[in-house]
């Protein structure tokens, strides 16, 4: 199988979203309860700046809009995924800032009070990729801002959508983010896919403990 370090990421994920319905994707959640719980625990105002990295056509943004959050950004490398989410949301899509691009190389992400990623980090196989990712987090998360990251757990799948992944527990995620972020909550989740298979995820909720540097 091709690794996520060697393929054309944009073409790969565009193909995935063109070939499968939202409800047929392995990571589909009609109600992303744990992400919403950890976001709520960050105790943000409804005008807080929240970015969903690798959000694709996840329904997280729908739920955040329904809860009254007013400064939402969704970033994904797949234009097909973003366009599908926009169609689903209809006029509510205008309430969201949409960015099509690679989180590691896209400039102008802006400053955010909460960074959410349930999709991307476990595909970063190379240390250099993870350093680029951390640089993006560091540029984009405000002082005392929150980071919620979920990946496949150590006993989760070794591949997703034909790509190899790295698996973590919450403490391993905290190590990857480094001393600038302090873990405040660690969770596990047994996610049920649309075909009733179980995929185990690890979630880490962290708080930034150093000031904005870029």
Phi, psi and omega per residue, in radians:
X1 nan 2.579 3.074
X2 -1.269 2.466 3.060
X3 -1.507 2.822 -3.139
X4 -1.220 -0.194 3.110
X5 -1.460 -0.272 -2.967
X6 -2.058 -0.168 -3.083
X7 -1.690 2.939 2.992
X8 -1.374 1.772 -3.037
X9 -1.053 -0.785 -3.095
X10 -1.065 -0.813 -3.131
X11 -1.136 -0.713 -3.133
X12 -1.053 -0.894 -3.048
X13 -1.305 -0.546 3.010
X14 -1.044 -0.732 3.135
X15 -1.131 -0.738 3.117
X16 -1.020 -0.805 -3.080
X17 -1.292 -0.466 3.075
X18 -1.289 -0.576 -3.005
X19 -1.568 -0.320 -3.072
X20 -2.209 2.498 3.010
X21 -1.256 2.753 3.121
X22 -0.923 -0.790 -3.062
X23 -1.297 -0.094 3.096
X24 -1.769 -0.029 3.138
X25 -1.392 2.420 -3.031
X26 -1.030 -0.521 -3.073
X27 -1.606 0.047 -3.064
X28 -1.039 2.322 3.029
X29 -2.294 2.032 3.068
X30 -1.126 -0.528 3.104
X31 -2.422 1.761 -3.088
X32 -1.322 1.228 -2.932
X33 -1.061 -0.772 -3.066
X34 -1.218 -0.712 3.063
X35 -1.035 -0.779 3.142
X36 -1.124 -0.656 3.115
X37 -1.118 -0.773 -3.122
X38 -1.232 -0.598 3.049
X39 -1.139 -0.763 3.110
X40 -1.070 -0.654 -3.119
X41 -1.150 -0.353 3.093
X42 -1.252 -0.200 3.035
X43 0.988 0.882 -3.133
X44 -1.583 2.630 2.975
X45 -1.193 2.806 -3.131
X46 -1.216 -0.232 3.058
X47 -1.714 0.238 3.088
X48 -1.144 2.619 -3.131
X49 -1.576 2.040 -3.081
X50 -2.142 2.322 3.065
X51 -2.085 2.324 3.036
X52 -1.841 1.889 -3.035
X53 -1.566 2.221 -3.037
X54 1.250 0.472 -3.023
X55 -1.148 -0.437 3.120
X56 0.889 -2.267 3.045
X57 -1.935 0.594 3.039
X58 -1.000 2.591 3.121
X59 -1.470 0.056 3.119
X60 -0.989 -0.761 -3.095
X61 -1.104 -0.636 3.101
X62 -1.029 -0.799 -3.107
X63 -1.200 -0.671 3.120
X64 -1.148 -0.699 3.058
X65 -1.075 -0.758 -3.132
X66 -1.114 -0.502 3.107
X67 -1.431 -0.103 3.052
X68 1.704 0.143 3.074
X69 -1.242 2.334 -2.947
X70 -1.984 -0.086 -3.136
X71 -2.228 1.387 -3.045
X72 -1.939 2.435 3.043
X73 -2.205 2.365 3.022
X74 -2.094 2.216 3.114
X75 -2.056 2.343 3.028
X76 -2.672 2.613 3.138
X77 -1.333 -0.309 -3.077
X78 -1.709 2.017 3.060
X79 -1.129 -0.599 3.127
X80 -1.059 -0.722 3.126
X81 -1.134 -0.803 -3.126
X82 -1.092 -0.788 -3.125
X83 -1.111 -0.638 3.127
X84 -1.160 -0.720 3.093
X85 -1.116 -0.693 3.138
X86 -1.115 -0.732 3.100
X87 -1.086 -0.767 -3.134
X88 -1.050 -0.722 -3.073
X89 -1.361 -0.354 -3.134
X90 1.090 -2.298 -3.093
X91 -1.154 -0.411 3.100
X92 -1.156 -0.324 3.113
X93 -1.065 -0.471 3.138
X94 -1.213 -0.234 3.139
X95 -1.521 -0.040 -3.064
X96 -2.050 2.480 2.985
X97 -1.571 2.151 -3.095
X98 -1.899 2.324 3.097
X99 -2.230 2.146 3.022
X100 -1.735 2.018 -3.129
X101 2.972 3.039 3.108
X102 -1.543 2.134 -3.068
X103 -1.004 -0.501 -3.056
X104 -1.383 -0.314 -3.064
X105 -2.205 -0.106 -3.099
X106 -1.460 2.158 3.079
X107 -1.465 2.825 2.999
X108 1.342 0.530 3.081
X109 -1.184 -0.433 -3.113
X110 1.541 3.126 -3.127
X111 -1.795 2.345 -3.030
X112 -2.279 2.650 3.098
X113 -1.551 -0.363 3.091
X114 -2.577 2.314 3.102
X115 -1.951 2.115 3.133
X116 -2.059 2.359 3.134
X117 -2.583 1.886 3.022
X118 -1.970 0.186 -2.923
X119 -2.221 -0.533 -2.797
X120 -1.874 -0.790 -2.841
X121 -1.027 -0.637 -3.066
X122 -1.250 -0.155 3.056
X123 -1.494 -0.104 -3.095
X124 -1.523 1.660 -3.016
X125 -1.433 -0.486 -3.019
X126 -1.731 2.446 3.098
X127 -0.957 -0.625 3.137
X128 -1.116 -0.647 3.088
X129 -1.120 -0.738 -3.115
X130 -1.196 -0.567 3.066
X131 -1.153 -0.707 3.087
X132 -1.102 -0.720 3.115
X133 -1.070 -0.833 3.138
X134 -1.063 -0.663 3.084
X135 -1.072 -0.690 3.107
X136 -1.152 -0.741 3.091
X137 -1.054 -0.797 -3.087
X138 -1.103 -0.669 3.099
X139 -1.224 -0.494 -2.856
X140 -1.866 -0.224 -3.111
X141 -1.810 2.217 -3.106
X142 -1.181 2.807 3.035
X143 -0.969 2.315 -3.069
X144 1.175 0.198 3.094
X145 -1.246 2.937 -3.062
X146 -1.924 2.623 3.054
X147 -2.287 2.196 3.053
X148 -2.077 2.015 -3.123
X149 -2.182 2.361 3.038
X150 -2.196 2.403 3.078
X151 -2.401 2.999 2.965
X152 -1.090 2.397 -3.141
X153 -1.331 2.948 3.123
X154 -0.970 -0.506 3.096
X155 -1.779 0.355 3.077
X156 -1.623 -3.050 -3.119
X157 -1.073 2.595 3.081
X158 -1.574 -0.196 3.113
X159 -2.455 2.755 3.035
X160 -2.564 2.269 3.142
X161 0.917 0.646 3.101
X162 1.404 0.086 -3.122
X163 -1.980 2.496 3.027
X164 -1.180 2.644 3.098
X165 -2.299 2.809 2.917
X166 -1.705 2.437 -3.121
X167 -1.943 2.536 -3.027
X168 -2.432 2.731 2.757
X169 -1.746 3.050 -3.057
X170 -1.072 -0.667 -3.135
X171 -1.151 -0.638 3.086
X172 -1.133 -0.652 3.074
X173 -1.117 -0.712 3.123
X174 -1.099 -0.676 3.095
X175 -1.092 -0.730 -3.139
X176 -1.087 -0.680 -3.120
X177 -1.326 -0.433 3.002
X178 1.564 -3.090 -2.977
X179 -1.225 -0.205 3.097
X180 -1.312 -0.119 -3.110
X181 -2.313 2.360 -3.110
X182 -1.956 2.254 -3.132
X183 -1.275 2.343 -3.140
X184 -2.064 -0.294 3.109
X185 -2.745 2.541 3.130
X186 -2.366 2.282 -3.107
X187 -2.380 2.798 2.946
X188 -2.151 2.641 3.126
X189 -2.458 2.345 2.995
X190 -1.703 1.689 -3.089
X191 -1.437 2.320 3.068
X192 -1.673 2.107 3.109
X193 -1.290 2.911 3.094
X194 -1.031 -0.363 3.110
X195 -1.785 0.364 2.989
X196 1.209 0.367 2.977
X197 -1.519 2.713 3.136
X198 -1.798 2.285 3.052
X199 -2.146 2.187 -3.107
X200 -1.618 2.253 -3.141
X201 -1.999 2.643 2.963
X202 -2.001 2.344 3.119
X203 -2.030 2.411 3.005
X204 -2.211 2.254 3.015
X205 -1.901 2.186 -3.036
X206 -2.258 2.757 3.092
X207 -2.120 2.371 3.114
X208 -1.268 2.325 -3.061
X209 -2.023 0.102 3.038
X210 -2.215 2.835 -3.059
X211 -1.384 2.977 3.096
X212 -1.106 2.297 -3.063
X213 -2.050 -0.139 -3.091
X214 -2.523 nan nan
